Amino acid sequence: MKSIIDIQNEIINEFSLLDGDKEMTVFYIMELGQRLPAMKDEDKTEEHIVKGCQSKVWLTATLEDGRVWFTADSNTAITKGLVSLLIRIFNGQPAESILNAELFFMNKIGMERFIGTQRSNGFAAMIRQMKLYALAFKAQQEA
Amino acid sequence: MKAPVTSHINLAELRKKFPVLHQQVNGRNLVYFDNAATSQKPLSVINALTEYYSGYNANIHRGIHTLAEKATKAYEETRHAVKSFINADSAEEIIFVRGVTEAINLVASSYGRAHIQAGDEIILSGLEHHSNIVPWQLLREEKNAVLKVIPVLENGELDIDAYRKLLTSKTKLVAVNHASNSLGTINPVKEIIDLAHRAGAVVLIDGAQAGAHLPIDVQQLDCDFYCLSSHKMYGPTGTGILYGKRRLLEQMPPYQGGGEMIKEVHFEKTTFNDLPYKFEAGTPNIADVIAFRKAIDFIMETGKEAIALHETELLRYATEKIAALPAVKIVGNAQHKVSVVSFIVDRIHPFDIGQMLDARAIAVRTGHHCTQPVMERFGIEGTVRASFAVYNTKQEVDQLVEGLSRIINFMK
């Protein structure tokens, strides 16, 4: 399992190939979203909606053998691409690592320039929600 | 034989007046199609702001020094310019406000509180902006009044037959827009006003989307209130007007208390100033009001007819090209429209389209456009809206269409 830092560096490398071209970057983000494994319709409930996103984002998580696995979907393609990046970084990591992770790839990529302030706030909300899941799993493990 | 009807606007020259248009966004020339939200400002407006602050900034009215005199004169000149622009009977009928939202709130608070009783009916249309809905809802809660809504037909026009049936002896007020911000529909306001008057109701017209595009003659319309926002008609943000018939404005209690709006203040009793000052409490937005005048001049010099011809042609061209794209549906096909094209694309969220167009330097608006009831009516979450101003070109429309087809191809 690659570390959270390694995966972020991979993402930074991939985005650097796009040369800061906004249109190509947005297309790339959407392409990543298209590759995200489908979420079951019955999981797309009100309680799984991430609060603070303008688009609809559903997020769930499970704990298997001490590792956290997320599934997500969104009604907009760009947001789906964004959440897919987070899933790529966090999926299969121990709850503890997710909780302590520092995410630096957004700043390195210059994400806000590509997705704007509103979506950046939504992105922060997704991260918060993922860390909340991790916190709950950690508490569960320690109980 | 009559010459073909074409606009005589020299676009290249006209565009030079708008500095903001000449810039690159994300490495491409900016295409600004968000004019229904706010239009760009010509240099004359921008310069008027600088000249005021660097030449004669002073508080208006009551000042006896030279700068105050000059500022007061310029401020009042805008009132006279607006009077001519909408053909009001007198300048005293023009109240400066922050914009249409405040104008409607003023009428709802002042006229509404004084004249609407429990059980009275207020009619709105299904095409209204939230700012022409919420103030009336607040009044409804306060007064136990009844709100009725004119339904919207499939093509985005109002159902005038249904409107006739909504009018009763209890109808006290009708508030509708001159043109819809989300669909572009131009409403038959003259007919709406006449029918309301026959029922004994007063009428408020939200002219936010009309100011820059349509001829406005409040006396010919015989409307009781008319509202405009400067910033949607090439003027600064933060100012606009409420027109009201003098007879009504005189009966209405003040909206806010403070300086400017009083005649005499004693702790026992305060008497209020005459129109229009009764409704202009506190130091007004002097600079923006003064610069608003230049925006009106710009519209008048360019010519409303010439503007309408140009924009109508842009609308026709854009509608035809956008409608021809696969999987696109235009929302709002009224026979008479201002230059607004609202559309949805199968299985692509409007936010995504907006973001992808922005990557190509094309500014459009996405979402419900502060008209959630309109979106509900059509069973959609939102639309992509391109709205044109006099400085827009067919080449820009081509860029939009090219951008859209790239997105549609990508998402296939």
Contacts between the chains, C-beta under 8 A, distances in Angstrom:
chain1	res1	chain2	res2	distance
A	21	B	27	7.8
A	22	B	26	4.4
A	22	B	27	7.8
A	22	B	358	7.8
A	22	B	359	4.1
A	23	B	26	7.4
A	23	B	356	7.1
A	23	B	359	3.9
A	23	B	360	5.9
A	25	B	359	7.7
A	26	B	355	6.0
A	26	B	356	5.5
A	26	B	359	4.9
A	27	B	356	7.6
A	27	B	410	6.0
A	30	B	352	7.1
A	30	B	410	7.4
A	30	B	411	7.6
A	54	B	351	7.1
A	55	B	349	7.1
A	55	B	351	5.9
A	75	B	349	5.8
A	75	B	381	7.9
A	76	B	349	4.0
A	76	B	351	4.8
A	76	B	352	5.1
A	77	B	348	7.1
A	77	B	349	6.7
A	77	B	352	4.7
A	77	B	411	7.0
A	78	B	351	7.1
A	78	B	352	5.3
A	78	B	355	5.6
A	79	B	351	7.8
A	114	B	359	7.9
A	115	B	355	7.0
A	116	B	355	7.2
A	116	B	358	7.7
A	119	B	355	7.6
